[in-house]
Amino acid sequence: MKIGVISDLHIDNNCNEQVSISDFSRIVADEIGEQQVDLLLVAGDVSNNHEMTHQFIAKVKQLSNREILFVPGNHDYWLKGQEEKDTNKVLEYFKAQEESIIEKPFIINDNWAIVGHSAWYDYTFADKRFSIEELSEGSFNGRVWQDKLNTDWKLDDRTLSKKFAAAIQADLNKVKDKNIILMTHMVTYKNFGVKMPHPVFDYFNAFIGTSDCNQLLQDYQIKYNIMGHVHHRQREEENGITHICACLGNRNEWQTTDTVTEIKNTMQIIVI
């Protein structure tokens, strides 16, 4: 079985006069067919709007006639410009979608299962010179982490990270007899954080990943650990786990100007 992996498509940011949002769904569906992928995993940050994200996932599924599984990223939760921001309602919206695997592991066969969740950041990836109070502000050198403006979970970030890690563990327990593919949006493998020292990300690495899943990676039969968010394209094996980050990222971060080429170069393949 061939499983494709991709994340951080940011279709609303990356569309332009030549490539529409509709074109994005066709290009991704065509790549699924080109690589003969049986199942596509999307690790979040499709767009800045939950309805647009769901419509895109559903369209790719329709065009490709393949199974598409998804976890939302932080951007997918945004309620930009809205006075009332109850992000928990957006989470419930996504959980109701059949393509979302939050709190419902996907059983591939007798030997394999997929567990997925957005996860959240717990500040442990930041340089230790910053206090928890400083990191909680989400602002450094005039820059503001946009989740602080566009989401409201009614919890602080570190508590939310632990809550989501507990939900992941509950799902892992449901399929602990199988080999597991774990998919989160937040980075759960510290090697994939932005390398420090860095003039900006010594601080903003706080919002890239979490250490709350470290023990879970050790305790369960996780063979592949998929993540997004950081806009890297990396694959690394350590202690029997293959860590994958397959982010398309923003157009200004691409190596070429061609959307088809970039999606082809971004998508990674797992064969089980």
C-alpha positions as CSV (number, residue, x, y, z in Angstrom):
1,M,0.0,0.0,0.0
2,K,1.3,3.5,-0.9
3,I,0.5,6.3,1.4
4,G,1.1,9.9,0.4
5,V,2.0,12.6,3.0
6,I,1.7,16.4,2.5
7,S,0.9,19.4,4.7
8,D,0.8,23.2,4.9
9,L,-0.7,23.7,1.4
10,H,-2.0,27.2,2.4
11,I,-4.2,27.3,-0.6
12,D,-5.6,30.7,0.0
13,N,-2.2,32.3,0.5
14,N,-0.6,30.4,-2.4
15,C,-3.3,31.0,-5.1
16,N,-2.6,33.8,-7.6
17,E,-3.6,34.9,-11.1
18,Q,-2.3,31.7,-12.6
19,V,-3.4,29.1,-10.0
20,S,-6.8,29.2,-8.3
21,I,-7.9,27.3,-5.3
22,S,-9.8,25.0,-7.6
23,D,-6.6,24.4,-9.5
24,F,-4.9,23.4,-6.2
25,S,-7.4,20.6,-5.6
26,R,-6.9,19.3,-9.2
27,I,-3.1,19.5,-9.0
28,V,-3.1,17.5,-5.7
29,A,-5.5,15.0,-7.1
30,D,-3.4,14.6,-10.2
31,E,-0.3,14.0,-8.1
32,I,-2.1,11.3,-6.1
33,G,-2.9,9.6,-9.4
34,E,0.6,10.1,-10.8
35,Q,2.3,8.5,-7.8
36,Q,-0.4,5.8,-7.6
37,V,-1.1,6.7,-4.0
38,D,-3.8,4.6,-2.3
39,L,-4.3,7.0,0.7
40,L,-3.3,10.6,1.2
41,L,-2.5,12.0,4.7
42,V,-2.8,15.8,5.1
43,A,-1.1,17.1,8.2
44,G,-2.9,20.5,8.5
45,D,-2.8,24.1,7.4
46,V,-4.8,23.8,4.3
47,S,-6.2,27.3,4.6
48,N,-7.1,30.1,7.0
49,N,-10.8,29.1,7.1
50,H,-12.3,25.9,8.4
51,E,-15.0,25.7,5.8
52,M,-12.6,26.3,2.9
53,T,-10.3,23.6,4.3
54,H,-13.1,21.0,4.5
55,Q,-14.3,21.9,1.0
56,F,-10.8,21.4,-0.3
57,I,-10.3,18.1,1.3
58,A,-13.7,16.8,0.1
59,K,-12.9,18.0,-3.4
60,V,-9.5,16.3,-3.6
61,K,-11.2,13.1,-2.4
62,Q,-13.9,13.4,-5.1
63,L,-11.4,14.1,-7.9
64,S,-8.9,11.5,-6.9
65,N,-11.3,8.8,-5.9
66,R,-8.9,8.0,-3.0
67,E,-9.2,8.0,0.7
68,I,-8.1,11.3,2.2
69,L,-7.3,11.6,6.0
70,F,-6.7,14.9,7.7
71,V,-5.9,16.7,10.9
72,P,-6.3,20.5,11.2
73,G,-3.4,22.8,11.6
74,N,-3.4,26.1,13.6
75,H,-4.4,28.1,10.5
76,D,-7.4,25.9,9.8
77,Y,-8.7,26.9,13.3
78,W,-8.4,30.6,12.7
79,L,-11.5,32.9,13.1
80,K,-9.9,35.9,11.6
81,G,-11.8,39.2,12.0
82,Q,-14.5,37.6,14.2
83,E,-15.3,39.2,17.5
84,E,-16.4,36.0,19.1
85,K,-13.6,33.4,18.8
86,D,-14.6,30.1,20.3
87,T,-12.0,27.8,18.7
88,N,-13.4,24.7,20.4
89,K,-16.5,25.0,18.1
90,V,-14.1,24.8,15.1
91,L,-12.6,21.7,16.6
92,E,-16.0,20.1,16.9
93,Y,-16.7,21.1,13.3
94,F,-13.6,19.2,12.1
95,K,-14.3,16.2,14.4
96,A,-17.6,15.8,12.6
97,Q,-16.0,15.5,9.2
98,E,-15.4,11.9,8.0
99,E,-12.0,12.8,6.7
100,S,-10.8,14.0,10.1
101,I,-9.2,11.3,12.3
102,I,-9.2,13.3,15.6
103,E,-10.4,10.9,18.3
104,K,-11.2,8.2,15.7
105,P,-8.2,6.2,14.6
106,F,-8.2,4.8,11.1
107,I,-7.7,1.1,10.9
108,I,-5.8,0.2,7.7
109,N,-5.7,-3.6,8.2
110,D,-4.9,-6.1,10.9
111,N,-1.4,-4.8,11.3
112,W,-1.5,-1.0,10.7
113,A,-3.5,2.0,12.0
114,I,-3.3,5.7,11.8
115,V,-3.8,8.0,14.8
116,G,-4.0,11.8,14.3
117,H,-4.5,15.1,16.1
118,S,-3.6,18.7,15.6
119,A,-1.6,18.7,18.9
120,W,-0.4,22.1,20.2
121,Y,2.8,23.8,21.3
122,D,4.1,23.8,24.9
123,Y,7.0,26.4,24.6
124,T,9.7,23.8,25.2
125,F,11.3,24.3,21.7
126,A,12.2,27.9,22.6
127,D,15.5,29.1,23.9
128,K,15.6,28.8,27.7
129,R,16.5,32.4,28.2
130,F,12.8,33.3,27.7
131,S,10.5,33.0,30.6
132,I,7.0,31.3,30.4
133,E,5.5,34.7,31.0
134,E,7.4,36.2,28.1
135,L,6.5,33.4,25.8
136,S,2.8,33.5,26.8
137,E,2.7,37.0,25.3
138,G,3.4,35.6,21.8
139,S,5.1,38.9,20.8
140,F,8.8,39.5,20.2
141,N,10.6,42.4,18.5
142,G,7.4,43.9,17.2
143,R,6.2,40.6,15.7
144,V,3.0,38.8,17.0
145,W,2.3,35.1,16.7
146,Q,-1.0,35.2,14.8
147,D,-2.7,32.4,16.7
148,K,-2.9,34.9,19.6
149,L,-5.1,37.1,17.5
150,N,-7.1,34.5,15.6
151,T,-7.9,31.7,18.1
152,D,-9.3,31.4,21.5
153,W,-9.3,27.9,23.1
154,K,-10.3,29.2,26.6
155,L,-7.0,27.5,27.8
156,D,-3.4,28.5,27.9
157,D,-1.1,26.9,25.3
158,R,0.7,24.6,27.6
159,T,-2.5,23.2,29.2
160,L,-4.0,22.8,25.7
161,S,-0.9,20.9,24.6
162,K,-1.3,18.4,27.5
163,K,-5.0,18.1,26.8
164,F,-4.4,17.2,23.2
165,A,-1.5,14.8,24.1
166,A,-3.9,13.0,26.4
167,A,-6.4,12.7,23.6
168,I,-3.7,11.2,21.4
169,Q,-2.8,8.7,24.1
170,A,-6.4,7.7,24.4
171,D,-6.5,7.0,20.6
172,L,-3.2,5.2,20.7
173,N,-4.6,2.9,23.4
174,K,-7.4,1.9,21.0
175,V,-4.9,0.5,18.4
176,K,-1.9,-0.3,20.6
177,D,-1.7,-3.9,19.2
178,K,-0.9,-2.5,15.7
179,N,2.0,-0.7,14.0
180,I,1.0,3.0,14.1
181,I,1.4,6.0,11.9
182,L,1.0,9.1,14.0
183,M,0.0,12.3,12.3
184,T,0.0,15.7,14.1
185,H,0.3,19.2,12.8
186,M,2.6,20.5,15.5
187,V,6.2,19.3,15.5
188,T,6.7,16.4,17.9
189,Y,10.4,15.7,16.9
190,K,12.7,18.5,18.2
191,N,15.2,18.0,15.4
192,F,12.6,19.4,13.0
193,G,12.3,22.7,14.9
194,V,14.0,25.8,13.5
195,K,17.8,25.5,14.2
196,M,19.1,27.9,16.8
197,P,20.6,30.3,17.5
198,H,18.2,32.3,15.3
199,P,17.4,36.0,15.6
200,V,13.6,35.3,15.5
201,F,13.0,31.7,16.2
202,D,15.0,31.5,19.4
203,Y,11.7,33.0,20.6
204,F,9.1,31.8,18.1
205,N,10.2,28.1,18.3
206,A,8.0,28.2,21.3
207,F,5.0,27.9,19.0
208,I,6.4,25.3,16.7
209,G,6.3,22.1,18.7
210,T,5.6,20.1,21.8
211,S,7.4,17.7,24.1
212,D,4.2,16.3,25.5
213,C,4.3,13.5,23.0
214,N,7.8,12.4,23.7
215,Q,6.9,9.5,25.9
216,L,4.1,8.4,23.6
217,L,6.6,8.0,20.7
218,Q,8.6,5.7,23.0
219,D,5.7,3.7,24.5
220,Y,3.7,2.8,21.5
221,Q,4.5,1.0,18.3
222,I,4.9,4.1,16.2
223,K,6.7,3.4,13.0
224,Y,6.0,6.7,11.2
225,N,5.7,10.1,12.9
226,I,4.2,12.7,10.5
227,M,4.0,16.4,11.2
228,G,3.8,19.8,9.5
229,H,3.7,23.4,10.6
230,V,7.4,24.3,10.4
231,H,7.5,24.6,6.5
232,H,10.4,22.1,6.2
233,R,10.6,19.1,4.0
234,Q,12.6,16.5,6.0
235,R,12.7,12.8,6.7
236,E,14.8,11.3,9.4
237,E,14.9,7.9,11.2
238,E,15.8,7.6,14.8
239,N,15.2,4.6,17.2
240,G,13.1,2.8,14.7
241,I,10.7,5.7,14.0
242,T,10.7,7.5,10.7
243,H,9.9,11.2,11.2
244,I,8.4,13.0,8.2
245,C,7.7,16.7,7.6
246,A,6.3,17.3,4.1
247,C,5.3,21.0,4.0
248,L,4.5,22.8,0.8
249,G,4.8,26.1,2.7
250,N,4.3,29.6,1.4
251,R,5.0,30.4,-2.2
252,N,7.9,32.7,-1.3
253,E,9.6,29.7,0.4
254,W,9.4,27.5,-2.7
255,Q,12.4,26.4,-4.7
256,T,10.6,27.0,-8.0
257,T,7.7,29.1,-9.1
258,D,5.7,26.2,-10.5
259,T,2.9,24.8,-8.3
260,V,2.8,21.4,-9.9
261,T,6.6,20.9,-9.4
262,E,6.5,22.1,-5.8
263,I,3.6,19.7,-4.9
264,K,5.4,16.8,-6.6
265,N,8.6,17.6,-4.7
266,T,6.8,18.0,-1.4
267,M,4.7,14.9,-1.3
268,Q,6.4,12.0,0.5
269,I,5.5,8.3,0.2
270,I,5.2,5.6,2.8
271,V,4.9,2.0,1.6
272,I,3.5,-0.6,4.0
